[in-house]
Amino acid sequence: MAVHLRIVSLTVTTTEAEQTYRFDRPATVITGPIGTGKSSLLMLFKHALGGSAMLTPAVRDHVLSVQAEVAAGDERVVLRRTIEGDTADSVDLLDPHSLALERTLPLRASEGVTTLSDHLLDALGFPREQIAARREGAARPQNLTFNDLYAYAYLQAREIDRQVVGHLDSWFETKRRELFRLMFGLTDSALMELKRTRNQLLDTLKARTAEHDNVSSFLAASDPRSDDELRAELTQLRDTLERASSALASLRTELQEQTAADTAVRDELQNAIRAARQTEEEVSAAADLVEARHAVVAQVQLDLSRLARSVTAIDQLSPFEFVVCPRCMQSLAARAVEDGHCLVCLQPDPVEADIDPAAIEETRTALQQQLEDAQRIQQSDEAHLQTVQERSQQLSFAVTSLRRELDAQTRDAVAPRFDAIAEASSRVASLKASIDAITQLRESWARVRTIDADIRSLKADRRQVNKDIKEKSEQLKANQTLLGDLSTEFSRLLTSWNLPWVDTAVIDRDTYLPVVNGRPFETLQASGGGIATSVNLAYSLTLLAFGLDHSDVLVPSLLVIDSPRKAFGNNASDRQRAAEIYSRFRTLADAYGERLQLIIADNDPRPSPATPSARWSSTTRTPWCPAWIIPALIRSLASRASQIADVLGVSRAAVRKWRSPVRREPAGEPGGNWPTSPPRGSVGWLHAEERTVHHRRSHLRARFSSGRGRIGRGVEGSP
């Protein structure tokens, strides 16, 4: 049977008010002029259930949150979702009795987290599945969500004459088909798992085939030899390498035997080289020391020269009295100088001891002694340097002699072997390089063979999966008969509406979409139209009834329809067809009762039935219904109060003071023939017309003047 899904109530919270709408009858019709919020209310259903709804700017500006009580399977679920903000990506799950927060469910799927869709599908008993889908040429399994299923339950006004269950949206088309197959038992979890496996195998097979082609192309471009040719050449190269390595080892052995006889000369040569190096180091150290002695002698000679010049200056210049500066030649006569200071440099006059000739002579004697000592040490160091240099020359000569002797002994026996060893070593290295190159090529060929084996295995697995899919599809083929019955019911319903130019109507067995006169839905009319609307309605109503009649069909028992008379005219023929459509609504409500739920939004009142029905309350004579003209859903309470006060000619404070649900007026009182909102728990057929504005205005004024009436949340906007 159809999965039980029903909207029990919807609570809308604005900035200053809260309004609850209940849907307790099998059929509810929301009517009113354009702009009164009918479609917004239906979109709020979708938003509360976690869908991506098209909310108007007015709703986003003034509505804070929406709360929906939903019957899903045997479970009552209360959901609350904000309109905008950080929490809009999650939905609060409330306790149905206390409305306390139980937990918050995210909308987007993530590993190990239960989403709102998971919770609702589990409550409905509808399988949670992933479909085998592809994106950008690769397998990307997609989750079937509750909102994907809700597309079968909600006919939007903007889509009702354009597409059937979003079949023109390429991103949704695969989901639409798989959902239909699940609902009608044309697929199951095992078959869907096989299809996902087939997709994954196809991706892996494509990747391995591409890898095989790349490696094969590389081998063809780099070396034309086959793997067999490379194997034979590798064997030959290894044999040649073995022989070349043996020859090289023999040459080295012979060389070692020949050089053993020259060990004494070699040892003597090594000792001479070491001694020569040590002597060179001594020469370098002695040269540095001699250079330092030269510096000391030069410094002492400089000190003696300075002392001599100082004595000469004292002797020559001290008798003179300067009247001009010896440097700049300016007069010093007018210069003020303290006693005991030099007239030229202004420094204190020297102490007599500083210019004592005896002291100066003593200093000259000391410096002369230092000079003689430094020159004597310098001569000693220079003699040592010369000795070390002579020894170094002798050792260098000895090294040269020993090398000549060793060369003479090994020239005829060792040198030829060195050349042979170098040649043999080069040959071995070349052979190893060739072997490495061929080994790498053979590894690439081995990779090709491995890929070939993988490709054969993948193809075998894919054949087996395709076979399993075929067998599983054959097992489910018995349910194909349901499609024939569904197509018959669809044709019977659509032809009964006597649409122009509609001769035949079926549901395609491959696309599961309506086909009229052999043509697909999107080609019925140039740009939507009443025929397209009627076909879409007939399709959804047929699915709903079929699911209710068949226990193994999982169609949702809820159908929300926005603008069932879209693109209909007001002529007699179109009115007759609209009456037939509404008659079908009524027939379904009477036949299935609480097993289904129809929520319909329409601009005009429904066509009057010939006989009343217990499935809704007849409000044909009701010109205005405050419960369903709902601009207040998209306005703040202050704005509504201002509008009502303007209509009534009273203060806004009075309107707020009398805020309460509208009560039913007894007959005979002012406005007694004005219909009231349905009592709590009995939402019925409702509609609105603007032709009663004056009547409503008079009635409200009378209630305010008598003080008996109160206006509250039941009055939604201006009359």
Order of alpha helices (4+ residues) and beta strands (2+ residues): beta-beta-beta-alpha-alpha-beta-beta-beta-beta-alpha-beta-beta-beta-beta-alpha-beta-alpha-alpha-alpha-alpha-alpha-alpha-alpha-beta-beta-beta-alpha-beta-alpha-beta-alpha-alpha-alpha
